[in-house]
Amino acid sequence: MAISDNVQWEVRADGSDNNGGGFVAGASGTDYSQQAGAHASGIDLTVDAISDIDVQPDGYTPVAADIGNIIQITAGAGWVLGWYQIVGIVGTQWRLDRSPAPAGSTGGVWALGGALASPGKGAAALVLAGSKLWIRSGTYTITSSTANVSGGTMSLANATKSIIGYGTTRGDGGRPTIVADSLISSFALITNGSVYSVNNLILDGNSRPSSRGIQTTGSNGFVTVRNCKGQNFTNGFISGLGIARDCYATGCTSVAPFSINHCVSCVADGNSVSGFSWTTQSSVFAYCLSVNNSGAGSDGFVGNNNILWVHCVAYNNGRHGFSISAGSQPVFSLVSCIAYQNAGTGFMAGSAYSDMKLLYNCAAGANGTNFSANFGSGTQVNSVTLTADPFTNAAGKDFSLNNTAGGGAAARSAGFGTYPEISTTGYPDVGAAQHADPPAGGGGGSLIAGGLVVT
């Protein structure tokens, strides 16, 4: 047998990396993993003289409530150290999922239940078995660039896994902080070679050399990142194939924080490099903002292969708002985007494949140059030149549209909204944030989401 893939692991700052750390979801026992201290521990675990999967803990009497919990064996001559699942009770012994030592062995150092203390040790457990690693609110300092050890980084190289931060109750969306120590370098806090997700974390590279937040590796690497913040990385926040949603990056240098091919509702703010950059395969960026990224070579968005940018905003960047060059797959579409107050060109395009660069219902103003001359004839459709600031309060980071003539008013209901051969016309705003019309008399109001009205 083996530990069930339904086990869920727990990390909390006041736990111990010698604890059991996990519980099988749906098991008949009581979950002891979501507490700081071990439920029980000892120094003389004994293997039954006949059955090498049955063990007798010292100083503790096994009960049915133990079933589904994980014990960790951390020392003992002849013992295979690691985690074991309690699958049943046989008399006064635990039955484990597999043998930890030869029959009759004694002297195993063990702990039942209790959370682990470091994300690196939690990742080691998750690689062994299970589907989820929960990290409770707190600050976790990474002291080693070695993966999957106490105080180390995290690496997930096998089947689908999830890392989920939370506040005080699993699923509440709280975000713990994982920060690099001031003495390590050349690391990624989280890496993978398979399919995994990262949720509800604040990752801090501490401006260490060659520091990266999340990286996919290999041909099968793919990550989904949700509700995460990345700061102070020198080699990118999220890199590789995957999807980032509702993520924020700031204080990053040298490499664009978002070097990932799909982003929805993400923000790059206050970095000294370009905010979003993807130049190797197809990319889709929707409802993203790249703002206040300083540096003479800092663009809001950079791409050169099969690009679709929809309802994105580039504001106050050190060079271009949207920078498009020609790659091996030169098809580019920008729909309902805004470039405002960028030092270079709002919508910059290289000269090659000019007829393949399509600009639909996009708005620009107060840039060094608003629209590049390299968009081919007929490839700009309903472009809007803004003569006033379109945003409610850009300095206060409110990029909703105002109603100023020549500014936000010119971008409202000016997005791409016509359809061929049918009698349907939509009126989305240009830019990331859609304005809400006043509710109809006596109505309960409405929510504008992605250009759709949901009542």
N, C-alpha and C positions, 0 to 999 in steps of 0.2 A: 504494500500500500504506500501512500504518500500523503502529505498534508493536503487537505482539500483546497481547491482553487476558489472556494467560497470564503476563505478566511479573510478577515479585514484586520489590518495592522494599525496600531496606534502609536503616535509619537507625541509627547508633551514635554515641555522644558524641565519639569520637575520629576520626570520619570528616571529610569535607569536602563542603560543598554544591556544589562544583565537580566532584565525582566523577561517574562514570556512574550508580552507585546501583542498578542492576537487572539481572535475568537472567530469561530466559523459561523457566519451568518445563517440563521435558521436552526442552529443546533439546539438540543433540548436543555442544555445547561444554562448557567448564569454567566454573562459576560463580565469577566474580571479585568479586561484589558484597558478599560477607560478610567483607570485610577492611577495615581502616581506610584504608589508602592505595590510590591508584589502581594498577592493574596496569601501566599505561603511560600516558604523557601527552606532550603536545607543544604547539608554538606555530605550526606551519606545515602544517596539514592542507590537502591539495590535491585539488580535484575533477578527475576525469579530463576530458581535453579533448573527449571525445565523449560518454561516458555520465555524466550528472550524478547518478547514484546510486552510482557507484564512487568511492572516495576513497583517497588514499595518505597514511598517517600518517608524519610525520617522525620519524626515529630509532627506528622499530619496524617489524618485518616481520610482517605478519598471518599467522596460522596458524589451522588448523581449530578449535582449542580456543577461539577467540574467538567463534565462532558462538553466538548467543543472548544474548550480553552487550550491554549498553547503553553507548554513548558519550554524553557530554554535550559540546556545543559551547557555549562560554561567551563567546567574543569573535571578532571578525573582520569586516572591512568587507564588506558584501554577503551575509553568512551569516545564515541563519535560526537563531537561537540556540535551544537546547533539546536534547532527548534523541532519540537515534536507535538503532534496533536493527540489529545486525550480522546479516544474513540469509545471507551466504555469503562465500566467498573467490574473487576473480578475479585470478589471477596474484599480484602482491604488493599487491593492493588489497582493502579491505573493500567488499562490496556492502551498502548500507544499505536500510532499508525504504522510504525516499523521498529525494528530493533535498534537501540542506541548503543549496545555493548553485548559481549558474549554472556550467555546464561551464567548466573552466579556472580557477576561483577558487582563490586561495591565501590563506595567513595565518589559517586557522581554528585557534583555541585549543581543545584537546580533552583529554578524559581518558577512559580505558577502565577500567571496573570501579571498585571501592572504594565504600564506603558513603557515603550522605549524612549530614550532621551535625545537621540540625534537623528536627523533625516538620513544620514549615510547608513546607519545601522538599520533604519526602517526600510531603505531601499534594498539592502541585502536580504532582509526577510521577504520583501515583495518579490524579488527575483526567484527565491526558493519556491514560493507558492502564493496564491491569493490574487485578488483582483483590485484591491483598493488599499492605499496607504493614507490614513487620516493624520493630519498635522494640526495640533491644537494651537490656538493663538499664543504668541510668545516670540522671543528673539532667539534664533539659533545661529551660532557662529561656526562657520566652516573653517577648520584649522588645518586640513590636509587636502591636497589636490587628488589624492588617491580615492577612487570611488568605492562606495559600499563598505566603509569601515566607520567605526565610531569617530564622529567629527569630520567625516569625509564628504565628498560630493556624491551625487546619486547617478547611477547608470542602470538603465533598464534595457536588457538586450534580448528579451524573449517575448512571450505572447502579450496580448492587450492588457494594459495596466492603467490605473488612474492614481494620481497624487492629488489629494484634496485638502486644502486648508479650511479651517473653520474657527469660529470664535469660542463659544462656550458649549454649543450644542451642534453636533454633526449636521451639516446641511444649512447652517445659518448664514453662509457667505462671508464670515469673518476671514481676515487675512493675516496669518503669521508672517514674520520677517525672517528670511534666510540671508545672512550677510557673510561675505568673505573676510577672513582674518587679514590683518595688515601685513602678514609675512608670506602669504602664498601667492603664486602667479601661474599663468599658463593653465587655465582650467575652464571648464564649463560646469556650472552648478548642477545642471541636469542634462544628461545625454541619453540617447536611445538608438537602437538599431531595429526597432519594430514599431508597432502602433501603440501609442499611449496618449493620455491626456493629463494636463496640468491645470489645476483650478485653484483660484483664490489664494495666491501667494504674492508677497512682496519680495523680490530678489534684488540684492544689492551687491554689485561687484567691487565696491569700495575703491574704485579707480585703480585696481591692481593691473599690472601688465598682462596682456593677452587674456583678459577676463571676459567670459561669455555667460549669459544666463541659461538659455535652453538651446540645445542643438540636436538635430536629427542626424544620424549617420547611416551610411550604407544605402543600398538600393531599396530596402524595405522600410526605411525609417520614415515615420509620419507622426506628427504631433498635432493635437488640438489644445490650444491654450485659451482659457477663459478667465476673465476678471483678475488678471495679473498685472502687477506693476514692476517694471524693470528700471533700475537706476544705476548710474556710475559704472557702466561697463565700457571697456576699451576695445572689445572685439564683437560687439553686437549683443542685443538682448535676446531675440528669437531668430534662429538661423536654420534654414533647411526647408524641407517640404512640410506643408501643414496648413492649418487654419488658426488664425488668432482672432479672438472676438472680445470686445470690451476690455482691451488692454491699453496700458499707458506706459510711455518710456520717457525718461528725462535724464539729463546729466551724462549722456553717453558720448564717447569720443572715438575717433579713428575709423569705426565701421558703423554703418547705419544700424540703428537699434532693431528695426523691422526688416530683416533680410529673409522674408518668408513669402510664399507665393499667393496666399489668400489672407486677406484681412477684412474684417467687418467691424465698424464702430470702434476703431483704434485711434490713439492719439500719440503723436511724437511731438514733444514740447520741450524746448530749451536744451537741445543737444547741440554739439559743435560739429556735427556731421549731417548728411542728408537723413531725413526721417525714415523714408521707405525706399528700399532698393531691391529690385529683383530683375536679373538680366539673363537668366539661363533657360527658363521654361515659361509656359503660360502663367499669367498672373491675373488675379481679380482683386481689386481694392474697392470697397463700397462703404460709404458714409464714414470715411476716415479724415482726420485732420492732421496736417503737418505744419506746425507753427513755431515761430521764434527760434528756428534752428540757425545758429550763427556760424560764421566762417565763410571765407570767400568762395569755397567750393561746395557749400551746403545747399542742396536742392530740397524742395519739399518731397517730391516723388521722382524716382529714377527707374526707367525700364527700357528694354529694347526687344522683347519677344512676346508676341501675342498678348497685348495688354488690354484689359478692360478696367477703366477707372470710372466709377459711377458715384455721383453726389459726394465728391471729395473736396476738401478746402486746403489750399496752400497759402499761408499768410506769413509775411515778414521773415522770409528765409534769406540766407546770405547770398544765394545766387538765384537759380530759376525756381519757379513754382512747380511746374511739371516738365521734366526733361526727358525727351524721347529720342533715342538713337535708333539705328537700323541694325537688327540682329538677323539671324538666319530665318526667322519666321516673322516677317515685318508687317504684322497686322495690328493696328492700334486704334482703339476707340475710347474717347473720353466723353462722358455723358453728364451734363448738368453739374459740372465742376466749377469752382471759383478759384482764381489766382489773384491775390490782392497784396499790394505793397511788398513784393519781392524785389530784391536788388537787381536781379537780372531780368530775364524774359518770363512773363507769366506762363505762357504755353510755348515751350521751346521744342523744336523738332529739327533733327538732322536733315540734310538735303536728300539722302537716298530714300527711295520708295515713297516719295512725297504723296502720291495718290492713295497710299494705303494708310495714311494717318488721318483719322476721321474725328472731327470735333463737333459734337452735337450740343447745342443749347448751353454753351459754356460762357462764363462771364469773367472779365478781367479788368483791373483798374489799378492805377498808382504803382505799376511795376516799372522797371527800367524801360522795357518794351512789353506791350501787352500780348501780342500774338506774333509768333514767328512767321516769316515770309515763306517758310518751307512747307507749310500745309498746301497741298495741291489745289488746283482750281476745282471748286465745287465740293471740297471736303470740309469746309466750315459751314455749318448749318445753324442759322439763328444765333450767331455769336453776339454777346452783349458787352459793350464797353461801359464800364461803371465810371461815373463822374463824381461819385461821393462814396464815403466809407459805407459798405453794406451791412456792417455788423452792429449788433446792439451795444456791445462794449468789448471790443477786442482786447484792450488793455487789461480788462478784468476777466478775460478768457471766456466771454460769452459770445459765441459765434452764431447765435440765432440771427435772423434777418431783422433789421429795423424797417421802418416804412418811409425812409427818406427818399425823396425824388432823386433819381440817378444813382442811388445806392441800393438799399435793401428792396425798395419798391420795384426797382427794375429787374430784380431777380425773383421776386415772388410770382408764382404761377407761370414762370417762364421756362420751366424744364421740359425735357423731352416727353411728350405725351400724346402723340398722334399715332394711329395704327392704320395700315393699308387695307383697303377693300371693305372696311366695316365702319359703322357709324359710332365709333367710340373715341372720345378725346379726354385725356387726363390733364391735370393742371398742377404738376408737382413744382416745388420751388427748385431753383438752382442752389447747389451747396448741400452741406451735410444735414443741417437742421431745418426741418419743415415747420412753417408757421401754423398756428392754430387760429382758425376763424372764431369769432365770438359765437357762443351757442345760440341756436334758434330760440325765439321767445318761448319760455316755459320748458325748454329742454334741459337735459341733464348734462350738457357739454359733450365734447368729443375729444378723442385722442388722435393726433395725426402721427402715423407711424410709417416711414418709408413712402410717403406720398399717398397712402391709403387712409381713408377715414374709418375708424372703428368706433362705433357708438356703444 
